Structure formats: structure tokens, C-alpha cells
């Protein structure tokens, strides 16, 4: 029963993140022409990259867990949760420190405020709930640090 609930939850979360990615594209460009070039332009936003990572996680988590690849599932969860927590904390620290930094930025003004809150905050909530439902196993500190530094280095490059 918990596997069914977890699967239904992940399908719902995957659908939500696809909607958010679609909305991100729509608010950024104002049209529905999808291309690799357009998505490449959106990759300058760490939020967009994290939304894609979360979508991939929710797409792969159930098959990986059903194949009993617990280390791989835990690694995926660790990377997704860490990235979404970083984006959420960064957004809220900036927003609470001085919301004008976000609201007056010409590049970010095209995104509505509700969308900014949803795209930055919901990822952590979905990851926490998924962690509660799936109970990922703990990883070693060295492996976790390597995973996090790889994600950060990949985005920086």
C-alpha cells in the first residue's frame, strides 16, 4: 500500500514540476515555442536547473526503488533535496532581507510573485514528503559531499 501511495505521490509531483517548468518557459519567453536553445537560455537560472533535477528525480525514483537500487535512490534523493533546499533558503534569505532585490530586478520582474514563491519553496516540501514516504537510506558523508560538490561544480561550469 505504501508503494502505491508513494507512486501516486511521485506521479502527481512530476506533473506539478512539469507544469512549473512550462510556466517558467511561458513567463520567460511569452510563447510556447519549445527548443533546446530556449531551455539553454533558462539554464542561467539555478531555480530552473533545480526544477529539472526534481522532475528527473520524480520520474526515476519509483522505478529505481522498485529495482531495489537503494543506494542510487538515496543518492538521487540527496542531490534533489540538497539542491532544492539551497534554492529555497537562498530565495527566502534574499526575500526577507530586502524584497526589493527580487522585485525590482528587471530580469525577475517577468515572473509573478506567486510563481516565484511556488517555484522556490514547493521543491523542499515535496522532497521532505517524499523522504517520509520512501525512507531513503543514509549515505556516507564523503559520498554525499562528493555528490553535492559535483552538482555545484556542474552548475558553475
C-alpha positions as CSV (number, residue, x, y, z in Angstrom):
1,X,0.0,0.0,0.0
2,X,2.8,2.4,0.8
3,X,4.4,1.7,-2.6
4,X,1.2,2.6,-4.3
5,X,0.8,5.8,-2.3
6,X,4.4,6.7,-3.0
7,X,4.0,6.1,-6.7
8,X,0.8,8.2,-6.9
9,X,2.5,10.9,-5.0
10,X,5.5,10.9,-7.3
11,X,3.3,11.0,-10.4
12,X,1.5,14.0,-9.0
13,X,4.7,15.7,-8.1
14,X,6.2,15.0,-11.5
15,X,3.1,16.5,-13.1
16,X,3.4,19.6,-10.9
17,X,7.0,20.1,-11.8
18,X,6.2,19.8,-15.5
19,X,3.6,22.5,-15.0
20,X,6.1,24.7,-13.2
21,X,8.7,24.2,-15.9
22,X,6.1,25.0,-18.6
23,X,5.1,28.1,-16.7
24,X,8.7,29.1,-16.2
25,X,9.2,28.9,-20.0
26,X,5.9,30.8,-20.6
27,X,6.7,33.7,-18.3
28,X,10.3,34.0,-19.5
29,X,9.5,34.0,-23.3
30,X,5.8,34.6,-23.6
31,X,5.3,31.9,-26.2
32,X,5.0,28.2,-26.5
33,X,7.9,27.5,-28.9
34,X,10.0,24.9,-27.1
35,X,13.5,24.3,-28.2
36,X,16.8,23.3,-26.8
37,X,18.1,26.8,-27.3
38,X,15.2,28.3,-25.2
39,X,15.8,25.8,-22.4
40,X,19.5,26.6,-22.6
41,X,18.8,30.2,-22.1
42,X,16.7,29.3,-19.0
43,X,19.6,27.3,-17.5
44,X,21.2,30.5,-16.2
45,X,18.5,30.4,-13.5
46,X,19.6,27.9,-10.8
47,X,15.9,27.6,-10.0
48,X,15.2,26.2,-13.4
49,X,18.0,23.7,-13.2
50,X,16.8,22.5,-9.8
51,X,13.2,22.2,-11.2
52,X,14.6,20.0,-14.0
53,X,16.6,17.9,-11.4
54,X,13.4,17.5,-9.3
55,X,11.4,16.4,-12.4
56,X,14.1,13.8,-13.3
57,X,14.1,12.6,-9.7
58,X,10.3,12.1,-9.5
59,X,10.4,10.4,-12.9
60,X,13.1,7.9,-11.9
61,X,12.6,7.4,-8.2
62,X,9.8,4.8,-8.4
63,X,11.5,2.5,-11.0
64,X,14.8,2.8,-9.2
65,X,13.3,1.9,-5.9
66,X,11.3,-1.0,-7.3
67,X,14.5,-2.4,-8.7
68,X,15.9,-2.3,-5.2
69,X,18.7,0.1,-6.1
70,X,18.6,1.7,-2.6
71,X,22.0,3.5,-2.9
72,X,21.1,5.0,-6.3
73,X,17.7,6.1,-4.9
74,X,19.3,7.6,-1.8
75,X,21.8,9.5,-4.0
76,X,19.1,10.9,-6.2
77,X,17.1,12.0,-3.1
78,X,20.2,13.5,-1.5
79,X,21.0,15.5,-4.6
80,X,17.5,16.7,-5.2
81,X,16.8,17.6,-1.6
82,X,20.1,19.5,-1.2
83,X,19.6,21.5,-4.4
84,X,16.0,22.4,-3.6
85,X,16.9,23.3,0.0
86,X,19.7,25.6,-1.2
87,X,17.4,27.3,-3.7
88,X,14.6,27.7,-1.1
89,X,16.9,29.1,1.6
90,X,18.7,31.5,-0.8
91,X,15.4,32.8,-2.1
92,X,13.9,33.3,1.3
93,X,17.0,34.9,2.8
94,X,17.1,37.4,0.0
95,X,13.4,38.0,0.1
96,X,13.3,38.6,3.8
97,X,16.5,40.6,3.9
98,X,15.3,43.0,1.1
99,X,12.4,42.0,-1.1
100,X,13.3,44.9,-3.5
101,X,16.3,43.0,-4.6
102,X,14.0,40.5,-6.2
103,X,11.0,42.7,-7.0
104,X,12.9,45.5,-8.8
105,X,15.2,43.2,-10.8
106,X,14.2,43.7,-14.4
107,X,15.1,40.1,-15.3
108,X,13.0,38.7,-12.5
109,X,10.1,41.1,-12.8
110,X,8.5,39.0,-15.6
111,X,7.8,36.2,-13.1
112,X,4.7,36.8,-10.9
113,X,5.3,36.8,-7.1
114,X,3.1,33.7,-6.6
115,X,5.2,31.8,-9.1
116,X,8.4,32.9,-7.5
117,X,7.2,31.6,-4.2
118,X,5.9,28.3,-5.6
119,X,9.0,27.6,-7.7
120,X,11.4,28.3,-4.9
121,X,9.6,26.8,-1.9
122,X,7.5,23.8,-3.1
123,X,10.5,21.7,-4.0
124,X,11.6,21.3,-0.4
125,X,8.1,20.4,0.7
126,X,7.8,17.7,-2.0
127,X,11.2,16.3,-1.2
128,X,10.5,16.2,2.6
129,X,7.2,14.4,2.0
130,X,8.8,12.0,-0.5
131,X,11.6,11.3,2.0
132,X,8.9,10.5,4.6
133,X,7.1,8.2,2.3
134,X,10.2,6.4,0.8
135,X,12.6,6.4,3.7
136,X,15.9,6.7,1.8
137,X,18.9,5.1,3.4
138,X,21.7,7.3,4.7
139,X,24.8,7.7,2.7
140,X,28.4,8.2,3.9
141,X,29.5,11.8,4.4
142,X,32.3,11.6,1.8
143,X,29.9,10.2,-0.9
144,X,27.3,12.9,0.0
145,X,29.8,15.7,-0.1
146,X,31.2,14.5,-3.4
147,X,27.6,14.4,-4.9
148,X,26.8,17.9,-3.7
149,X,30.2,19.3,-4.9
150,X,29.6,17.7,-8.3
151,X,26.2,19.3,-8.6
152,X,27.5,22.7,-7.6
153,X,30.6,22.4,-9.9
154,X,28.4,21.3,-12.8
155,X,26.2,24.3,-12.4
156,X,29.2,26.7,-12.0
157,X,30.8,25.5,-15.2
